Amino acid sequence: MKLLGLETSSARGSVALSTGARVIERHIQTPREQTELVLQLTAELLAEAGIELRELDGIAFGKGPGSFTGLRLAAAVAQGFALSCGVPLLPVSSLLALAQGAWRAERVGNSLICIDARMGEVYWGEFAVVDGLAVNQRDDQLSLPNALSVPAVKPWTAIGNGFSVYAQQLEPVLAGADRVLPELLPSAQDLFPQAAQNLVVGRVTPVAEALPVYLRGQAAWRR
């Protein structure tokens, strides 16, 4: 299965390509560079693998929640590619991608993801890995830090920069964590497990409906 992945929801963006035999990925180290480099890195990966855009089986992108500008970028680029070549779109939660990455890198089975949403709020979600696939245990949330609930299943790992930004407010939650990994960020390659499953069962998204999930209204971002 040949998949392209775009993940620009956080401070570090990435573009990845799965050829079926291997996964190759490029990182973008600052948000400012993401707009400039996403198309360039995509072209480089496709050229390295000897694959044309139209030969892809699907295009996955991190739909959020996360950076407002970053989410718009990933969705717009994915939509443009899909319109030009007819390849199916496969949006994936950026929080789920982070949980998937924690399984890949650290073998974290149960996780509570908490990302700084600014304005004194956090994006968060609870995930469990089943047969190697991260599965959300509740819908992605936007709330004040004190609204986080402790996972019922133990042991679990606290993941994301929200746990460092709001460490004092989240101290009661962190007391129940087996580990704390605040430095982990979502990567494009970790979109692929969920995207591939969605493609297999025919759960693809029409271009017009492949939109970012902000969880916060645009008016709040303007403020």
VMD Tcl script that draws the C-alpha trace (Angstrom):
set ca {
  {0.00 0.00 0.00}
  {1.49 3.34 -1.08}
  {0.56 6.21 1.22}
  {1.65 9.83 1.56}
  {1.39 11.45 4.99}
  {1.35 15.13 5.97}
  {1.49 16.20 9.63}
  {1.86 19.92 10.45}
  {-0.25 20.27 13.58}
  {2.65 21.04 15.93}
  {5.93 22.95 16.14}
  {7.69 20.22 14.13}
  {6.13 19.24 10.85}
  {6.80 16.14 8.79}
  {6.11 14.48 5.46}
  {6.28 10.69 5.09}
  {5.88 8.14 2.33}
  {5.04 4.47 2.73}
  {5.95 2.42 -0.33}
  {4.66 -0.84 1.11}
  {8.22 -2.08 1.56}
  {9.55 0.83 3.64}
  {8.67 4.18 5.18}
  {10.72 7.30 4.53}
  {10.14 10.57 6.35}
  {11.42 14.14 6.39}
  {10.99 16.57 9.28}
  {10.44 20.33 9.23}
  {11.97 21.79 12.35}
  {10.09 25.09 12.69}
  {6.47 26.13 11.99}
  {7.67 29.01 9.81}
  {9.31 26.60 7.37}
  {6.31 24.30 6.97}
  {4.57 26.28 4.23}
  {7.82 26.57 2.27}
  {8.95 22.96 2.58}
  {5.88 20.69 2.50}
  {5.62 20.59 -1.30}
  {9.37 20.39 -1.78}
  {9.78 17.48 0.63}
  {6.82 15.66 -0.89}
  {8.41 15.92 -4.32}
  {11.74 14.68 -2.92}
  {10.18 11.64 -1.26}
  {8.20 10.66 -4.34}
  {11.31 11.04 -6.51}
  {13.41 8.99 -4.08}
  {10.87 6.17 -4.14}
  {10.26 6.43 -7.89}
  {6.51 6.91 -7.35}
  {4.17 9.30 -9.15}
  {1.52 11.12 -7.14}
  {-1.25 9.40 -9.12}
  {0.17 5.98 -8.16}
  {-0.57 6.52 -4.46}
  {-3.31 4.48 -2.82}
  {-4.15 7.28 -0.39}
  {-3.10 10.57 1.16}
  {-3.23 10.84 4.95}
  {-3.05 14.10 6.83}
  {-3.17 15.15 10.46}
  {-6.58 16.78 10.79}
  {-5.91 18.16 14.26}
  {-6.46 19.41 16.77}
  {-3.38 21.60 16.85}
  {-1.89 24.70 15.25}
  {-4.58 26.59 13.31}
  {-2.20 27.53 10.49}
  {-0.57 24.10 10.40}
  {-3.90 22.28 10.15}
  {-5.04 24.49 7.29}
  {-1.77 23.82 5.48}
  {-1.94 20.02 5.68}
  {-5.60 19.91 4.68}
  {-5.16 22.34 1.78}
  {-2.14 20.51 0.36}
  {-3.87 17.12 0.70}
  {-7.00 18.47 -0.99}
  {-4.95 19.93 -3.82}
  {-3.18 16.63 -4.41}
  {-6.46 14.70 -4.33}
  {-8.13 17.03 -6.81}
  {-5.20 16.79 -9.20}
  {-4.81 13.01 -9.19}
  {-7.98 11.50 -7.73}
  {-6.22 9.76 -4.83}
  {-8.44 9.08 -1.74}
  {-8.06 11.30 1.31}
  {-7.60 9.81 4.78}
  {-7.75 12.38 7.61}
  {-6.42 11.12 10.96}
  {-6.54 12.71 14.41}
  {-3.20 14.31 15.27}
  {-3.64 13.20 18.88}
  {-4.15 9.62 17.70}
  {-0.97 9.92 15.59}
  {0.90 10.97 18.72}
  {-0.42 7.95 20.60}
  {0.57 5.74 17.67}
  {4.05 7.26 17.68}
  {4.40 6.60 21.40}
  {3.62 2.93 20.72}
  {6.16 2.81 17.87}
  {8.96 4.55 19.77}
  {8.30 3.67 23.42}
  {5.82 0.76 23.33}
  {3.26 2.81 25.25}
  {0.04 0.83 25.35}
  {-2.29 3.18 27.25}
  {-1.85 6.92 27.04}
  {-3.36 10.22 28.03}
  {-2.40 12.84 25.45}
  {-2.39 16.49 26.51}
  {-1.28 19.30 24.18}
  {-1.06 23.00 25.01}
  {-3.87 24.74 23.11}
  {-2.85 28.18 24.43}
  {-5.42 30.58 25.92}
  {-5.13 28.54 29.13}
  {-6.62 25.43 27.51}
  {-5.47 22.00 26.35}
  {-6.32 19.50 23.64}
  {-6.49 16.04 25.08}
  {-7.53 12.47 24.46}
  {-7.23 8.98 25.90}
  {-5.91 6.10 23.79}
  {-5.25 2.38 24.02}
  {-3.27 0.25 21.57}
  {-5.11 -2.80 20.26}
  {-3.23 -5.18 17.97}
  {-0.66 -2.47 17.26}
  {-3.23 0.20 16.41}
  {-3.94 3.21 18.63}
  {-7.65 3.48 19.36}
  {-9.30 6.55 20.89}
  {-11.25 5.84 24.06}
  {-13.17 9.13 23.82}
  {-13.54 11.97 21.33}
  {-10.70 14.51 21.21}
  {-11.36 17.27 23.72}
  {-10.65 20.98 24.25}
  {-10.93 22.12 27.85}
  {-9.27 23.73 30.81}
  {-6.43 21.58 32.22}
  {-8.39 20.76 35.37}
  {-11.04 18.99 33.25}
  {-8.70 16.11 32.36}
  {-9.75 12.76 33.76}
  {-7.41 9.97 34.80}
  {-7.58 6.84 32.58}
  {-9.28 3.90 34.25}
  {-6.87 1.38 32.72}
  {-3.41 1.07 34.28}
  {-0.55 1.49 33.69}
  {-0.81 4.57 31.50}
  {1.62 7.19 30.20}
  {1.19 10.96 30.13}
  {2.24 12.32 26.71}
  {2.48 15.83 25.29}
  {3.70 19.32 26.11}
  {0.53 20.16 28.03}
  {1.92 18.16 30.92}
  {4.95 20.46 31.12}
  {3.19 23.76 30.37}
  {0.48 23.05 32.96}
  {2.50 20.81 35.27}
  {1.27 22.45 38.46}
  {-2.42 22.33 37.51}
  {-2.08 18.75 36.27}
  {-0.14 17.47 39.27}
  {-3.11 15.39 40.57}
  {-3.43 13.74 37.15}
  {0.30 13.16 36.76}
  {0.40 11.43 40.15}
  {-1.29 8.44 38.53}
  {0.97 8.22 35.47}
  {3.44 5.39 35.04}
  {5.64 7.60 32.81}
  {5.61 11.19 31.53}
  {6.79 11.92 27.97}
  {6.15 15.65 27.39}
  {8.63 15.99 24.53}
  {6.94 13.67 22.02}
  {5.38 15.25 18.91}
  {3.17 13.72 16.21}
  {4.91 12.41 13.07}
  {3.53 11.84 9.59}
  {4.52 8.17 9.53}
  {2.26 7.51 12.51}
  {-0.76 8.50 10.46}
  {-0.31 5.40 8.31}
  {-1.64 2.58 10.56}
  {-5.06 4.22 10.99}
  {-5.11 5.55 7.43}
  {-4.37 2.10 6.02}
  {-7.16 0.51 8.06}
  {-9.59 3.21 6.93}
  {-8.61 2.60 3.32}
  {-9.09 -1.16 3.62}
  {-12.64 -0.79 4.93}
  {-13.48 1.98 2.46}
  {-13.63 4.76 5.03}
  {-12.32 7.54 2.81}
  {-13.28 11.21 2.94}
  {-14.54 13.27 -0.01}
  {-12.33 16.26 -0.81}
  {-14.98 18.80 0.23}
  {-15.33 17.12 3.62}
  {-11.61 16.62 4.32}
  {-11.38 19.56 6.70}
  {-9.27 20.38 9.75}
  {-10.68 19.71 13.19}
  {-9.93 22.83 15.22}
  {-12.18 22.12 18.25}
  {-11.99 25.88 18.78}
  {-13.93 28.39 16.70}
  {-12.03 30.63 14.29}
  {-13.26 33.73 16.12}
  {-11.29 32.66 19.19}
  {-8.12 32.30 17.10}
  {-8.59 35.81 15.74}
  {-8.83 37.16 19.28}
}
mol new
graphics top color blue
foreach p $ca { graphics top sphere $p radius 0.5 }
foreach p [lrange $ca 0 end-1] q [lrange $ca 1 end] { graphics top cylinder $p $q radius 0.2 }
display resetview
